[in-house]
Amino acid sequence: MPNIKIFSGSSHPDLSQKIADRLGLELGKVVTKKFSNQETCVEIGESVRGEDVYIVQSGCGEINDNLMELLILINACKIASASRVTAVIPCFPYARQDKKDKSRAPISAKLVANMLSVSGANHIITMDLHASQIQVSNLAHQLSHSISILQSLV
């Protein structure tokens, strides 16, 4: 049975620490930095081989930077042979763009969900989906992933 490792993105380290404390775990070691051209660089500071990894990163604040950091963190863990990677996203990025309301309008929330899947996320735990009919929920059928509601940590 794999062990659980929790990593924090830079969007909300306090929340990540509270989750780890509540579970009686320590946060995993991760270093995030920016290159001079503002590209994000992420280094996982410990082995995740065969582990059940949870990455906590919110989709608020610098939303595009936080989303890219999350995608890179997920991919880094997957490449490092994590058994399963779960993205804990209290505020889902682009959740307000959850349906096609005009012709030629993108469904950006679905795009974000697809990017999370392609980066290697096995599961997504989120709280703030803009509407109950959000088209991101089709991700469960398309990609055999689950979207769960994280309420006990509010």
C-alpha positions in Angstrom: 0.0 0.0 0.0 1.5 3.4 -1.0 2.3 6.1 1.5 0.7 9.5 1.3 2.8 12.6 0.5 1.5 16.1 0.4 3.1 18.9 -1.5 2.2 22.6 -1.5 2.2 24.9 -4.4 3.0 28.5 -3.8 -0.6 29.8 -4.0 -1.6 29.0 -0.4 1.1 27.4 1.8 -0.9 28.0 5.0 -3.8 25.9 3.8 -1.4 23.1 2.7 0.2 23.2 6.2 -3.2 23.0 7.9 -4.2 20.0 5.8 -0.8 18.3 6.6 -1.2 19.0 10.3 -4.7 17.7 10.3 -3.6 14.5 8.7 -0.5 14.2 10.9 1.9 14.4 8.0 4.7 16.7 7.0 4.7 18.6 3.8 6.9 17.3 1.0 10.0 19.2 0.0 9.5 21.2 -3.2 11.4 24.2 -4.6 9.7 26.6 -6.9 11.6 29.4 -8.7 11.2 31.7 -11.7 13.7 32.1 -14.4 14.6 35.6 -15.7 12.0 35.2 -18.4 9.3 34.3 -15.8 9.2 30.6 -16.7 8.3 28.5 -13.6 10.8 25.8 -12.5 9.8 23.2 -10.0 12.0 20.6 -8.2 10.6 17.8 -6.1 13.1 17.4 -3.2 12.3 13.8 -2.3 11.4 10.5 -3.8 7.8 9.9 -4.7 8.3 6.6 -6.4 5.2 4.4 -5.7 3.7 7.0 -3.4 0.1 8.5 -3.3 0.8 12.2 -3.9 -1.5 15.1 -3.1 -0.7 18.5 -4.5 -2.4 21.5 -2.9 -2.6 24.5 -5.2 -5.4 27.1 -5.5 -6.6 28.7 -8.7 -6.8 32.2 -7.2 -4.4 35.1 -7.1 -1.9 34.9 -10.0 -4.2 32.3 -11.6 -2.1 31.6 -14.8 1.2 31.3 -12.9 -0.5 29.1 -10.2 -2.1 26.9 -12.8 1.2 26.4 -14.7 3.0 25.6 -11.4 0.4 23.0 -10.6 0.7 21.4 -14.0 4.5 21.2 -13.7 4.2 19.8 -10.2 1.8 17.1 -11.3 4.0 16.2 -14.2 7.2 16.2 -12.1 5.6 13.7 -9.7 4.2 11.5 -12.5 7.6 11.4 -14.2 9.2 10.5 -10.8 7.0 7.4 -10.8 4.3 8.5 -8.2 1.7 5.8 -7.9 -1.2 8.3 -8.0 -1.3 12.1 -8.2 -4.3 14.0 -6.8 -4.6 17.7 -7.4 -6.3 19.5 -4.5 -7.7 22.7 -6.0 -9.9 24.6 -3.5 -10.8 27.2 -6.2 -10.9 25.6 -9.6 -9.2 27.9 -12.3 -11.5 29.2 -15.0 -14.6 27.7 -13.3 -16.7 30.6 -14.4 -16.1 29.7 -18.0 -17.9 26.3 -17.6 -20.2 26.3 -20.6 -20.5 27.6 -24.1 -22.6 30.7 -24.0 -21.8 32.1 -27.4 -20.7 30.7 -30.7 -16.9 30.5 -31.0 -16.6 30.8 -27.2 -14.3 28.3 -25.5 -15.2 26.2 -22.5 -12.1 27.2 -20.6 -12.9 25.1 -17.5 -13.0 22.0 -19.6 -9.6 22.9 -21.1 -8.1 23.3 -17.7 -9.5 19.9 -16.7 -8.0 18.3 -19.8 -4.6 20.0 -19.1 -4.7 18.6 -15.6 -5.3 15.1 -17.0 -2.6 15.3 -19.6 -0.1 16.5 -17.1 -0.7 13.3 -15.1 -3.4 14.0 -12.5 -5.4 10.9 -11.6 -7.9 12.7 -9.4 -9.1 16.3 -8.8 -10.5 17.4 -5.5 -12.1 20.8 -5.6 -14.7 22.9 -3.8 -15.7 25.8 -6.1 -17.2 24.7 -9.3 -19.1 27.7 -10.6 -22.4 25.8 -11.5 -23.9 22.4 -11.0 -24.1 21.8 -14.7 -20.4 22.5 -15.2 -19.2 20.7 -18.3 -16.0 19.8 -16.6 -17.9 17.0 -14.8 -17.7 15.1 -18.1 -14.0 14.6 -17.3 -15.0 11.7 -15.0 -16.4 9.9 -18.0 -13.8 10.9 -20.6 -10.7 10.3 -18.5 -11.8 7.9 -15.7 -11.0 10.5 -13.1 -13.1 11.7 -10.2 -14.0 15.2 -9.1 -14.7 15.2 -5.3 -15.9 17.8 -3.0 -13.5 18.9 -0.2 -15.7 20.4 2.5 -14.3 19.3 5.8 -11.3 21.6 5.5 -13.1 24.9 5.1 
